Amino acid sequence: MEEEKPNVTRVSDVKTEVYKDGLQTTFVKNEAWDLGLYFMEPGMTTIVFSLEETDDGTADEWYGPSHEFYMIAQGVFTVWYGKSAAELRKRSGQSFVLQEGDVVSYPPGWKYMVQNTGKIPGSFFWGKTAPKPGIRMRELEPTKIVQ
């Protein structure tokens, strides 16, 4: 088997996926992780996503028990987390605010929802560990793909 070599990915070489809650560019997708950049307009809110062990069907997307992180490049974001998708959609429960330069780790076992609560378009680098063997993630399809 040939040894894997370092790989450069240029922004101009990747596609941008348009979702109802923002724009996503994925730079790396392999057996270890997915890495990318996300852009959100002020007031935009992500779907509810779950990193829980099992899929109860209430979150918009389910990734299985994965680890995820954000590094805020620009803007201000509020993150809600909990066990109830319905409560998150009401912006109820535990929350915290992220600002430019902050890094947050989302551990498995929770549902999350993020809103750009700043006054300017925001962006963050994100990373998510690959799902465990046998996990079939449930994800929404993009509304448009820009090459």
N, CA and C of each residue as an Amber inpcrd file, in Angstrom:
protein
   441
   0.8390000  -1.1760000   0.0000000   0.0000000   0.0000000   0.0000000
   0.8920000   1.2490000   0.0000000   0.5370000   2.2070000  -0.8270000
   1.3280000   3.4300000  -0.9380000   1.0820000   4.3320000   0.2660000
   2.1610000   4.9320000   0.7700000   2.0770000   5.8280000   1.9170000
   1.3650000   7.1210000   1.5100000   0.4480000   7.5920000   2.3590000
  -0.2640000   8.8370000   2.0890000   0.6860000  10.0130000   2.2430000
   0.5620000  10.9910000   1.3500000   1.4160000  12.1750000   1.3700000
   0.5730000  13.4090000   1.7260000   1.2030000  14.4580000   2.2390000
   0.4690000  15.6860000   2.5270000  -0.2330000  16.1970000   1.2680000
  -1.3630000  16.8400000   1.4760000  -2.1850000  17.2860000   0.3650000
  -2.6220000  18.7310000   0.6090000  -2.4700000  19.5810000  -0.3750000
  -2.9050000  20.9730000  -0.2990000  -4.2480000  21.0950000  -0.9920000
  -5.1980000  21.7620000  -0.3390000  -6.4940000  22.0460000  -0.9400000
  -6.6450000  23.5550000  -1.0250000  -6.9060000  24.0560000  -2.2050000
  -7.0820000  25.4910000  -2.4050000  -8.5750000  25.8270000  -2.4380000
  -8.9030000  26.9760000  -1.8650000 -10.3010000  27.4090000  -1.8340000
 -10.8860000  27.4240000  -3.2410000 -10.1020000  27.8160000  -4.2170000
 -10.5870000  27.8880000  -5.5980000 -10.8900000  26.5100000  -6.1830000
 -10.4270000  25.4540000  -5.5400000 -10.6250000  24.0970000  -6.0530000
 -11.7900000  23.3500000  -5.4130000 -12.4420000  23.9310000  -4.4240000
 -13.5230000  23.2190000  -3.7330000 -14.8700000  23.8380000  -4.0680000
 -15.8930000  23.0510000  -3.8980000 -17.2470000  23.5400000  -4.1500000
 -17.8130000  24.1380000  -2.8650000 -18.7470000  25.0540000  -3.0270000
 -19.4640000  25.6330000  -1.9010000 -20.8840000  25.1050000  -1.9520000
 -21.3250000  24.5720000  -0.8330000 -22.6880000  24.0510000  -0.7340000
 -23.5480000  25.0910000  -0.0290000 -24.7110000  25.3720000  -0.6140000
 -25.6330000  26.3510000  -0.0630000 -26.7220000  25.6030000   0.6990000
 -26.9040000  25.9930000   1.9570000 -27.9550000  25.4350000   2.8060000
 -28.8450000  26.5790000   3.2700000 -30.0060000  26.2540000   3.8090000
 -30.9070000  27.3060000   4.2800000 -30.3110000  28.0880000   5.4400000
 -29.3000000  27.5290000   6.0920000 -28.7020000  28.1890000   7.2500000
 -27.2840000  28.6890000   7.0030000 -26.8350000  28.7050000   5.7610000
 -25.5110000  29.2390000   5.4810000 -24.8250000  28.5680000   4.3100000
 -23.5600000  28.9150000   4.1180000 -22.7370000  28.3730000   3.0350000
 -21.6140000  27.5470000   3.6410000 -21.3890000  26.3640000   3.0920000
 -20.3550000  25.4800000   3.6100000 -19.3710000  25.1010000   2.5160000
 -18.0890000  25.2240000   2.8450000 -17.0220000  24.7560000   1.9770000
 -16.2760000  23.6780000   2.7430000 -16.1600000  22.4930000   2.1690000
 -15.4500000  21.3940000   2.8140000 -14.0980000  21.2200000   2.1390000
 -13.0360000  21.3320000   2.9240000 -11.6760000  21.2130000   2.4040000
 -11.1580000  19.7900000   2.4610000 -11.4800000  19.0900000   3.5300000
 -10.9740000  17.7350000   3.7460000 -12.1250000  16.8350000   4.1570000
 -12.1950000  15.6610000   3.5570000 -13.1790000  14.6450000   3.9320000
 -12.4570000  13.3130000   3.7680000 -12.1250000  12.6900000   4.8970000
 -11.4180000  11.4130000   4.8280000 -11.8760000  10.4960000   5.9540000
 -11.1630000   9.4020000   6.1760000 -11.5930000   8.4290000   7.1770000
 -11.4090000   8.9230000   8.6060000 -10.7270000  10.0320000   8.8130000
 -10.4940000  10.5550000  10.1550000 -11.4040000  11.7320000  10.5030000
 -11.6100000  12.6630000   9.5600000 -12.3800000  13.8590000   9.8680000
 -12.8590000  14.5550000   8.6030000 -13.7550000  15.4950000   8.8050000
 -14.1750000  16.4650000   7.7940000 -13.7490000  17.8290000   8.3290000
 -13.2090000  18.6690000   7.4530000 -12.8010000  20.0200000   7.8330000
 -13.3100000  21.0090000   6.8000000 -13.7790000  22.1700000   7.2530000
 -14.2790000  23.1450000   6.3000000 -14.4430000  24.5300000   6.8850000
 -15.1440000  25.3670000   6.1400000 -15.4110000  26.7510000   6.5030000
 -16.8980000  26.9930000   6.2960000 -17.5300000  27.7030000   7.2340000
 -18.9630000  27.9770000   7.1680000 -19.1840000  29.4770000   7.2480000
 -20.1310000  29.9890000   6.4670000 -20.4630000  31.4150000   6.4250000
 -21.9440000  31.5890000   6.7640000 -22.2550000  32.5620000   7.6390000
 -23.6490000  32.8300000   8.0080000 -23.9040000  34.3360000   8.0580000
 -25.0400000  34.7510000   7.5290000 -25.4680000  36.1430000   7.6080000
 -25.9730000  36.4410000   9.0260000 -25.9750000  37.7150000   9.4400000
 -26.5160000  38.0630000  10.7530000 -27.9610000  37.5560000  10.8970000
 -28.2510000  36.9840000  12.0510000 -29.5950000  36.4740000  12.3280000
 -29.8270000  35.0420000  11.8890000 -28.9860000  34.5210000  10.9960000
 -29.1670000  33.1340000  10.5380000 -28.9220000  32.1660000  11.6880000
 -29.7040000  31.0820000  11.6880000 -29.5930000  30.0460000  12.7080000
 -29.4170000  28.6990000  12.0300000 -28.4980000  27.9010000  12.5400000
 -28.2990000  26.5660000  11.9780000 -29.4930000  25.6800000  12.3010000
 -29.5340000  24.5710000  11.6230000 -30.4690000  23.5140000  11.9870000
 -30.0130000  22.9520000  13.3360000 -30.8520000  22.1640000  13.9620000
 -30.4480000  21.4540000  15.1750000 -29.6980000  20.2100000  14.7220000
 -28.4620000  20.0430000  15.2150000 -27.6880000  18.8570000  14.8620000
 -27.3490000  18.0790000  16.1220000 -27.3130000  16.7730000  15.9750000
 -27.1160000  15.8860000  17.1180000 -25.8140000  15.1140000  17.0070000
 -25.0870000  15.0770000  18.1280000 -23.8860000  14.2560000  18.2590000
 -24.1440000  13.1440000  19.2810000 -25.4090000  12.8050000  19.4590000
 -25.7940000  11.7960000  20.4420000 -25.5260000  10.3790000  19.9340000
 -25.4620000   9.4630000  20.8570000 -25.1810000   8.0550000  20.5560000
 -26.2440000   7.4590000  19.6270000 -27.5010000   7.7550000  19.8960000
 -28.5890000   7.2230000  19.0690000 -29.4160000   8.3760000  18.4990000
 -30.0550000   8.1180000  17.3870000 -30.8650000   9.1100000  16.6880000
 -32.3070000   8.9970000  17.1470000 -32.7890000  10.0080000  17.8750000
 -34.1940000   9.9810000  18.2950000 -35.1130000  10.6040000  17.2410000
 -34.5330000  11.0690000  16.1180000 -35.3180000  11.5970000  15.0120000
 -35.7860000  13.0320000  15.1690000 -35.4600000  13.6990000  16.2830000
 -35.9670000  15.0540000  16.5120000 -35.0300000  16.1490000  16.0000000
 -33.7520000  15.8610000  15.8660000 -32.8020000  16.8410000  15.3230000
 -32.8950000  16.8170000  13.7960000 -32.5250000  17.9230000  13.1630000
 -32.5650000  17.9900000  11.7000000 -31.4910000  17.1110000  11.0720000
 -30.3400000  17.0120000  11.7450000 -29.2560000  16.1420000  11.2760000
 -28.7160000  15.3660000  12.4680000 -28.2390000  14.1640000  12.2090000
 -27.6450000  13.3180000  13.2410000 -26.3380000  12.7590000  12.6990000
 -25.2440000  12.9640000  13.4590000 -23.9160000  12.5310000  13.0270000
 -23.3950000  11.3410000  13.8180000 -24.1460000  10.8970000  14.8130000
 -23.6470000   9.8590000  15.7020000 -22.7240000  10.4800000  16.7320000
 -22.1420000   9.6500000  17.5970000 -21.2940000  10.1850000  18.6690000
 -19.9460000  10.6620000  18.1400000 -19.9500000  11.8490000  17.5810000
 -18.7560000  12.4530000  16.9910000 -18.3020000  13.6330000  17.8310000
 -17.0830000  14.0770000  17.6110000 -16.5720000  15.3110000  18.1950000
 -16.5540000  16.3500000  17.0790000 -16.9230000  17.5880000  17.4300000
 -16.9040000  18.6690000  16.4530000 -16.2570000  19.8870000  17.0990000
 -15.6530000  20.7530000  16.2880000 -15.1240000  22.0080000  16.8160000
 -15.4030000  23.1300000  15.8400000 -15.4350000  24.3590000  16.3640000
 -15.4820000  25.5790000  15.5640000 -14.3400000  26.4680000  16.0300000
 -13.7520000  27.1910000  15.0870000 -12.8290000  28.2840000  15.3920000
 -13.4050000  29.5020000  14.6860000 -13.8280000  30.4750000  15.4600000
 -14.5290000  31.6290000  14.9070000 -13.5220000  32.5460000  14.2000000
 -13.7320000  32.7320000  12.9020000 -12.8670000  33.6080000  12.1080000
 -13.3670000  35.0480000  12.1600000 -14.6980000  35.2040000  12.1260000
 -15.2880000  36.5480000  12.1220000 -16.7100000  36.4580000  12.6430000
 -17.1130000  37.4140000  13.4650000 -18.4900000  37.4920000  13.9070000
 -18.6970000  37.0680000  15.3510000 -19.9740000  37.0620000  15.7350000
 -20.4080000  36.6670000  17.0790000 -21.5180000  35.6320000  16.9090000
 -21.3880000  34.5320000  17.6390000 -22.3470000  33.4380000  17.5340000
 -22.8100000  33.0240000  18.9260000 -24.0830000  32.6780000  19.0390000
 -24.6100000  32.0890000  20.2690000 -24.8950000  30.6250000  19.9860000
 -24.4510000  29.7600000  20.9040000 -24.6270000  28.3130000  20.7840000
 -25.5500000  27.8540000  21.9050000 -26.5960000  27.1210000  21.5320000
 -27.4650000  26.4700000  22.5010000 -27.1910000  24.9770000  22.4300000
 -27.2450000  24.3130000  23.5860000 -27.0610000  22.8670000  23.5980000
 -27.9630000  22.2440000  24.6630000 -28.3450000  21.0050000  24.4060000
 -29.2220000  20.2960000  25.3350000 -29.6200000  18.9570000  24.7510000
 -30.6510000  18.3680000  25.3300000 -31.1400000  17.0530000  24.9010000
 -32.4180000  17.1530000  24.0710000 -33.1060000  18.3030000  24.1350000
 -34.3950000  18.4720000  23.4580000 -34.2630000  19.4040000  22.2520000
 -34.5290000  18.8770000  21.0660000 -34.5000000  19.6970000  19.8530000
 -35.5640000  20.7900000  19.9220000 -36.7280000  20.4780000  20.4600000
 -37.8140000  21.4600000  20.5580000 -37.4050000  22.6430000  21.4320000
 -36.7390000  22.3860000  22.5410000 -36.2800000  23.4640000  23.4270000
 -35.1980000  24.3030000  22.7500000 -34.2880000  23.6480000  22.0340000
 -33.2420000  24.4010000  21.3270000 -33.8620000  25.3430000  20.3060000
 -34.8590000  24.8620000  19.5810000 -35.5060000  25.7100000  18.5590000
 -36.1670000  26.9340000  19.1770000 -36.5140000  26.8680000  20.4570000
 -37.0810000  28.0160000  21.1910000 -35.9720000  28.8830000  21.7930000
 -34.7190000  28.4830000  21.5420000 -33.5460000  29.1640000  22.1100000
 -33.6200000  29.1350000  23.6350000 -33.9710000  27.9850000  24.1150000
 -34.1540000  27.7790000  25.5430000 -33.0820000  26.8190000  26.0460000
 -32.6570000  26.9920000  27.2660000 -31.6780000  26.0790000  27.8470000
 -30.2940000  26.6920000  27.9290000 -29.3080000  25.8270000  28.0120000
 -27.9290000  26.2580000  28.1990000 -27.3710000  26.8660000  26.9060000
 -26.6040000  27.9540000  27.0640000 -26.0260000  28.6070000  25.8890000
 -24.7360000  29.3180000  26.2780000 -23.9820000  29.6870000  25.2590000
 -22.7790000  30.4910000  25.4520000 -22.5300000  31.2720000  24.1650000
 -21.7060000  32.3170000  24.2610000 -21.4220000  33.2000000  23.1270000
 -19.9780000  32.9880000  22.6790000 -19.7940000  32.9250000  21.3660000
 -18.4730000  32.7920000  20.7570000 -18.1530000  34.0590000  19.9760000
 -16.8940000  34.4770000  20.0510000 -16.4420000  35.6560000  19.3250000
 -15.1940000  35.3270000  18.5210000 -14.8240000  36.2490000  17.6550000
 -13.6540000  36.0800000  16.8020000 -12.4540000  35.5630000  17.5980000
 -11.8430000  34.4880000  17.1010000 -10.6820000  33.8990000  17.7460000
 -11.0010000  32.7860000  18.7240000 -12.2650000  32.6570000  19.1360000
 -12.6500000  31.5950000  20.0660000 -12.6520000  30.2420000  19.3720000
 -12.3150000  29.2080000  20.1210000 -12.3990000  27.8290000  19.6560000
 -13.2970000  27.0940000  20.6420000 -14.2520000  26.3380000  20.1160000
 -15.1600000  25.5740000  20.9710000 -15.1390000  24.1180000  20.5370000
 -15.2400000  23.2390000  21.5010000 -15.3250000  21.8090000  21.2470000
 -16.7210000  21.3320000  21.6130000 -17.3670000  20.6480000  20.6900000
 -18.6920000  20.0770000  20.9360000 -18.5130000  18.5790000  21.1800000
 -18.6420000  18.1330000  22.4230000 -18.4800000  16.7050000  22.6920000
 -19.7330000  15.9150000  22.3180000 -19.5850000  14.6010000  22.1510000
 -20.7460000  13.7570000  21.8780000 -21.7350000  13.8020000  23.0450000
 -22.9750000  13.4300000  22.7360000 -23.9870000  13.3090000  23.7820000
 -24.9870000  14.4410000  23.8420000 -24.8690000  15.4240000  22.9640000
 -25.7370000  16.6040000  22.9980000 -26.2750000  16.9280000  21.6060000
 -27.3450000  17.7230000  21.6240000 -27.8320000  18.3880000  20.4130000
 -27.3740000  19.8390000  20.5050000 -27.1720000  20.4690000  19.3250000
 -26.6700000  21.8360000  19.2740000 -27.4290000  22.6580000  18.2330000
 -27.4660000  23.9740000  18.4530000 -27.9940000  24.9260000  17.4780000
 -27.1880000  26.2110000  17.6300000 -26.8170000  26.8350000  16.5120000
 -25.9400000  28.0080000  16.5250000 -26.5960000  29.1380000  15.7370000
 -26.5300000  30.3580000  16.2850000 -27.0660000  31.5280000  15.5810000
 -25.9940000  32.6080000  15.4810000 -25.9420000  33.2450000  14.3060000
 -25.0890000  34.4240000  14.1490000 -25.8310000  35.5670000  14.8340000
 -25.4180000  35.9100000  16.0430000 -26.0700000  36.9660000  16.8130000
 -25.3130000  38.2860000  16.7050000 -24.3590000  38.3400000  15.8040000
 -23.6160000  39.5750000  15.5780000 -24.2930000  40.4490000  14.5370000
 -23.6510000  41.5700000  14.2460000 -24.2060000  42.5370000  13.2870000
 -23.5850000  42.4230000  11.9050000 -22.6050000  41.5180000  11.7570000
 -21.9170000  41.3610000  10.4770000 -21.9700000  39.8960000  10.0510000
 -21.7580000  39.6070000   8.7560000 -21.6590000  38.2100000   8.3450000
 -20.5490000  37.5240000   9.1520000 -20.7980000  36.3050000   9.5450000
 -19.8280000  35.5770000  10.3520000 -19.3250000  34.3420000   9.6380000
 -18.1620000  33.8790000  10.0560000 -17.6060000  32.6560000   9.4780000
 -16.8120000  31.9180000  10.5370000 -16.7610000  30.6070000  10.3790000
 -15.9750000  29.7880000  11.2990000 -15.4260000  28.5720000  10.5730000
 -14.2310000  28.1660000  10.9970000 -13.6810000  26.8900000  10.5630000
 -14.3350000  25.8260000  11.4200000 -14.6400000  24.6960000  10.8240000
 -15.2580000  23.6120000  11.5810000 -14.5390000  22.3080000  11.2580000
 -14.6300000  21.4050000  12.1880000 -14.0910000  20.0680000  11.9960000
 -14.9600000  19.0780000  12.7300000 -15.1250000  17.9080000  12.1470000
 -15.9420000  16.8580000  12.7610000 -15.2610000  15.5290000  12.5280000
 -15.1390000  14.7410000  13.5950000 -14.5460000  13.4190000  13.4400000
 -15.4600000  12.5430000  12.5930000 -14.8600000  11.6170000  11.8940000
 -15.6260000  10.6820000  11.0660000 -16.5200000   9.8280000  11.9630000
 -17.6590000   9.4010000  11.4390000 -18.5370000   8.5630000  12.2620000
 -17.8910000   7.2100000  12.5610000 -18.3030000   6.6370000  13.6820000
 -17.8330000   5.3040000  14.0410000 -18.3000000   4.3090000  12.9840000
 -17.5680000   3.2080000  12.8120000 -18.0050000   2.1840000  11.8510000
 -19.4440000   1.7420000  12.1480000 -20.2210000   1.6090000  11.0950000
 -21.6120000   1.1860000  11.2350000 -22.6050000   2.3180000  11.3890000
 -22.1170000   3.5320000  11.6480000 -23.0120000   4.6940000  11.7900000
 -23.3110000   5.2540000  10.4130000 -24.5740000   5.4240000  10.1260000
 -24.9930000   6.0700000   8.8800000 -25.6000000   7.4180000   9.2510000
 -24.8320000   8.4810000   9.0460000 -25.2770000   9.8170000   9.4330000
 -26.5330000  10.2040000   8.6570000 -27.3290000  11.0550000   9.2670000
 -28.5140000  11.6130000   8.6180000 -28.2450000  13.0960000   8.4150000
 -28.0970000  13.5090000   7.1330000 -27.7710000  14.8900000   6.8030000
 -28.7080000  15.4200000   5.7290000 -28.9600000  16.7260000   5.7610000
 -29.7730000  17.3800000   4.7380000 -28.9410000  17.5780000   3.4750000
 -29.5970000  17.6010000   2.3630000 -28.9340000  17.8790000   1.0830000
 -28.8330000  19.3880000   0.8820000 -27.7660000  19.8660000   0.2550000
 -27.6760000  21.3100000  -0.0220000 -28.7620000  21.7330000  -1.0170000
 -29.1650000  22.9980000  -0.9460000 -30.1730000  23.5060000  -1.8920000
 -29.5180000  23.8710000  -3.2230000 -28.1840000  24.0920000  -3.1940000
 -27.4490000  24.4670000  -4.3990000 -25.9760000  24.1860000  -4.1720000
 -25.2670000  23.8760000  -5.2420000 -23.8220000  23.6790000  -5.1760000
 -23.1650000  24.6320000  -6.1600000 -22.1750000  25.4130000  -5.6820000
 -21.4520000  26.3590000  -6.5050000 -20.0590000  25.8160000  -6.7110000
 -19.6520000  25.6360000  -7.9660000 -18.3220000  25.0800000  -8.2710000
 -17.3030000  26.1800000  -8.3960000
